[in-house]
Amino acid sequence: MQNHLYQFKGDVRIQRDNGATGLDLSGLVADVYMLWWDGRFKDKLRDLKFPLDLYKRFKDDINTISKPLPLGTRYCPKSNELQYPNFTCKEIYQSKEEKEIYEFKDSEKNTMFILHQIANNVDSMINFTFDHPSNYKEGKMPVLDLKVHMDK
């Protein structure tokens, strides 16, 4: 892959680093990596006893269905555990986003935020984004070319 040539603005250049987009080998390496990643992610979820009802992945798009975790639940990457809320203590938030999720009392967003943290903790080489139906006015989340509705 270090000898991959590409053309930009009429100049022929050599690929310096990373796999070239569109190169068959890059796609195959990504597929193998994601299979490895899937196994590690599913192992983490099993160890955490995370209540996942559905897990499907197409390339780098992961779709899940889960019952919401109790509001205030957190994921601790250091101990690799889910920490359930203790409402007698004053909450200390690890980020502005976590504080916002808890204050708006959105258990769906909190659950996806935790899944996102777990996914990003599998391997530091990749970072994920997340989405959920309550982000959309009609409660339907785009998944590839579909809009999926989940009854609450």
BELWO-V493355 format. One line per field, one symbol per residue. ss: DSSP state (a for helix, b for strand, c for the rest). psi: psi as a letter, one per 30 degrees, with the letter a starting at -180 (. if undefined). burial: 1 if it has 24 or more other ideal C-beta (glycine too) atoms within 12 Angstrom, else 0. Layout:
ss = ???
psi = ???
burial = ???
//
This chain:
ss = ccccbbbbccbbbbcccccccccaaaaaaaaaaaaaaaaaaaaaaaaccccbbbbbbbccbbbbbbcccccccbbbccccbbbccccccccccccaaaaaaaacccaaaaaaaaaaaaaaccccccccccccaaaccccbbbbccbbbbccc
psi = ffgkklkkhfkklkkellkkkfkeeeeeeeeeeeeeeeeeeeeeeeefhkikfkjkkjcgjkklklkklkkfklkjeefhlkjlkjfflkkjkfleeeeeeeefhjfeeeeeeeeeeeeffekfflkllllleffkeggkkkjcglkkkkk.
burial = 00000000000000000000000000000000010011001101100101010000000001111101101111100000011000000000000001001100011111111111111011000001011111000000100000000100
//
